[in-house]
Every structure is written in C-alpha cells, then in structure tokens.
Amino acid sequence: MPSPTDSKLANVGINDPEHFKDLTLYNSSLLNIRICPSDSDVTAFYVDNSVLEPNTPNITLYNGADSKAPIIGAVHLTLTSTNTIGLGNPTTDPNGVIWEKLERVSKWSHATYQFNYSINAPGPAAKYTWKRVSKTPIIGNYSLQLVEESKPDVVLAAFMTGSGVRVKTRGRLLIREGNGELWERMVLLTALSVIELTRRRLRRRRFR
C-alpha cells in the first residue's frame, strides 16, 4: 500500500509520523484481516471477524500470521449498545483478560466512540475517543482519529481507509509509540471494532 501523502496525514492531525507505529490492514478474506508493518509483507497480526457463530467473539486478534497463533484479544460487538473489548486470551485464561467497554457517544450518530483505559495501573483510567474526521462513509471511504479526552490536541492514533485496489487493502493504522505493548493492543482492538461496525452498517445499507 503506498504511503499516504503529507496532506492526508495532516487531515488526521499527524505531523510527526516518525513517532508512530505504521500498520497496513489487508483483506485476508471477505471478513478477515491480516496486519503487517507498512514497510513489510510479514504478517504481525491476524484478525478473525465472525458474524454467524453464536457465543463466540465477533473479533479475535491473533499474535501471528493466522488463527493458529496465540490469541491476544477478543471483542464482542453490538450495533445498538455497548461493545466489550478484551485484552488477553478468553479461551485459555479467562480470568486474566482485561475487559473494557467501547461505547457510542451519541444516540443518533456513529461518528464517535469512547473507552476508558489506564496505561500505567494502578491509577485512574483516562477516557479516549475515536472520532470520524471525514464525511459520513457512503462507499467505505473515511478516516478516524484517536485522542485522550484531557488532551484533545494530541493525536494518539489514526486510521485511513485504503486507496487503490480496495479488494486488497482495508486501510492504514498509525499508533503513537511510547505507551507500551498493552496500550498498542487496546488501540488496535478498539480500532478494529469501529472498522468492523462501520463495515456492518454499510453492508446493511446496501441490502435494504
């Protein structure tokens, strides 16, 4: 996937890309995703999106190239209420999973989602917001920006939908470095949640 132009990065509030982990999301199948560093073809994470299997996570994040790799996160989604984000493996270590909520801010819009998370536990959890910074997606083109509520001018992450061959790329995710591996995984899981919720809404519109 080609690097975004400086103007596109500016649109999501990033003017120091050298301080961000840069990831590209590729479509592995109709639903699933593989995630690579943007300068590499090596798959760092595999994402299984499930919509049909009952009593299973809607999103499962694997730390490796496919679903045989260790599970490091899981998500339970709903289009109308609170989504649940889990850091860890709920299959092998359910008591060790850190659960957080990802909630829509507005009853009437899907443009903003919030979650609480404490980077350096113990301590008070901070509130973080994923917000859409482009027009309402019609054919799947949109951008997202992550900020902390108390520091709204500091962009912590951003997602931009893919350009070029849409059947190949889902988009590009940049995560600010320096807050630790667990934080980066929480950002990744919440971003994947918003992306998948958007995909489901767009699909419902097409088939109405």
C-alpha positions in Angstrom: 0.0 0.0 0.0 1.5 3.4 -1.0 2.4 5.8 1.8 -0.2 8.4 2.4 0.6 11.9 1.3 1.6 14.6 3.9 -1.7 16.3 3.2 -3.7 13.1 4.1 -1.7 12.7 7.3 -2.4 16.3 8.2 -6.1 15.6 7.7 -6.0 13.2 10.6 -3.8 15.5 12.7 -0.4 13.7 12.3 2.6 15.9 11.6 5.2 13.7 13.2 4.7 10.2 11.6 8.2 9.1 12.7 6.8 8.7 16.2 4.0 6.3 15.1 3.9 2.6 14.5 2.7 2.3 10.9 0.5 -0.7 10.0 -1.4 -1.8 6.9 -4.6 -3.8 7.1 -5.0 -6.3 4.2 -8.1 -8.3 3.4 -7.3 -11.9 4.1 -10.8 -13.0 3.0 -14.3 -11.4 2.8 -14.3 -10.7 6.5 -10.8 -11.5 8.0 -7.8 -9.2 8.0 -4.0 -9.6 8.2 -2.0 -6.8 9.6 1.6 -6.0 8.5 4.1 -3.2 9.2 3.6 -0.9 6.3 7.1 -1.4 5.1 6.9 -5.2 5.2 4.9 -8.2 3.9 5.4 -10.1 7.1 2.0 -10.6 8.9 2.3 -9.4 12.5 -1.4 -9.9 13.5 -4.3 -11.9 12.1 -7.9 -10.8 12.7 -10.9 -13.2 12.6 -14.2 -11.4 12.2 -17.2 -13.7 13.0 -20.8 -12.7 12.4 -22.5 -16.1 12.3 -21.1 -18.2 15.2 -23.1 -17.8 18.5 -21.4 -17.5 21.8 -18.0 -16.6 20.3 -16.2 -13.3 20.0 -17.1 -11.2 16.9 -13.4 -10.2 16.6 -10.4 -12.4 17.6 -6.9 -11.0 17.4 -4.0 -13.4 16.9 -0.4 -12.6 17.5 0.9 -14.0 14.3 0.2 -14.9 10.7 -3.0 -17.0 11.1 -5.6 -18.4 13.5 -3.0 -21.0 14.8 -1.1 -18.1 16.5 -1.7 -17.2 20.2 -4.9 -15.2 20.9 -4.1 -11.8 22.4 -7.5 -10.1 22.3 -11.2 -10.6 21.7 -14.2 -8.3 21.1 -18.0 -8.7 21.5 -19.9 -6.3 19.3 -23.4 -5.0 19.0 -24.8 -2.4 16.6 -27.0 -0.8 19.2 -25.4 -0.9 22.6 -22.1 -1.4 24.5 -19.2 -3.3 22.9 -16.8 -5.2 25.0 -13.0 -5.3 24.4 -10.8 -8.0 26.0 -7.0 -7.9 26.3 -5.8 -11.4 26.6 -7.0 -14.9 25.8 -10.5 -15.7 27.0 -10.2 -19.3 25.9 -7.1 -20.4 27.8 -7.0 -17.7 30.6 -10.5 -16.1 31.1 -9.6 -14.7 34.5 -6.5 -13.0 33.1 -8.4 -11.0 30.5 -8.7 -7.2 30.9 -12.1 -6.1 29.8 -13.1 -2.6 28.8 -16.2 -1.1 27.2 -16.4 0.7 23.9 -19.5 2.8 23.7 -21.1 5.2 21.2 -21.1 8.7 22.4 -24.2 9.9 20.6 -27.5 8.0 20.3 -28.0 9.4 16.8 -24.5 9.1 15.3 -21.8 6.5 14.9 -19.1 9.1 14.4 -17.7 8.9 17.9 -16.8 6.0 20.3 -15.3 6.2 23.7 -13.4 3.8 26.0 -11.6 4.0 29.4 -8.2 2.6 29.9 -5.3 3.1 32.4 -1.9 2.8 30.8 0.0 2.7 34.0 -2.0 0.8 36.5 -2.8 1.3 39.3 -4.3 4.8 38.7 -7.4 6.5 37.4 -8.5 5.4 34.0 -8.4 8.0 31.3 -11.1 8.4 28.7 -10.2 8.0 25.0 -12.3 8.9 21.9 -12.3 7.5 18.4 -13.9 10.1 16.2 -14.5 10.2 12.5 -12.7 13.1 10.9 -14.1 12.8 7.4 -17.6 12.8 5.9 -20.1 10.1 6.7 -18.9 6.9 4.9 -21.1 6.1 1.9 -18.9 3.7 -0.1 -16.5 3.0 2.7 -14.1 6.0 2.5 -13.5 7.5 5.9 -10.8 8.4 8.4 -10.7 8.1 12.2 -8.6 9.8 14.9 -7.9 8.8 18.5 -7.4 11.4 21.3 -7.4 11.4 25.0 -10.3 13.5 26.5 -8.0 15.6 28.6 -5.5 16.2 25.7 -7.7 16.6 22.6 -4.9 18.2 20.6 -2.6 15.2 20.8 -3.4 12.5 18.2 -2.7 9.1 19.6 -3.7 7.0 16.6 -5.4 7.4 13.2 -7.0 5.1 10.7 -7.4 5.8 7.0 -9.3 3.6 4.6 -7.3 2.0 1.8 -6.7 3.6 -1.6 -6.0 1.9 -4.8 -7.1 -1.8 -5.1 -9.9 -1.9 -2.5 -10.2 -5.7 -2.6 -6.7 -5.9 -1.3 -6.4 -3.3 1.4 -8.7 -2.4 4.3 -6.7 0.6 5.3 -3.8 2.0 7.3 -3.5 2.4 11.1 -0.9 4.6 12.8 -0.4 4.2 16.6 1.8 6.7 18.6 4.7 4.8 20.2 5.9 5.1 23.8 2.8 3.9 25.8 3.7 0.2 25.9 2.5 -3.0 24.2 -0.8 -3.5 26.1 -1.8 0.1 25.1 -1.0 -0.5 21.5 -3.1 -3.7 21.6 -6.0 -1.8 23.1 -5.8 0.8 20.4 -5.7 -1.9 17.8 -8.7 -3.8 19.2 -10.8 -0.6 19.5 -9.9 0.5 16.0 -10.8 -2.9 14.6 -14.1 -2.7 16.4 -15.0 0.7 14.9 -13.9 -0.5 11.5 -16.0 -3.7 11.7 -19.0 -1.9 13.0 -18.7 0.5 10.1 -18.4 -2.3 7.6 -21.6 -3.9 9.0 -23.6 -0.7 8.8 -22.5 -0.2 5.2 -23.5 -3.7 4.3 -26.9 -3.3 5.9 -27.5 -0.2 3.8 -26.6 -2.0 0.6 -29.0 -4.8 1.2 -32.0 -2.8 2.3 
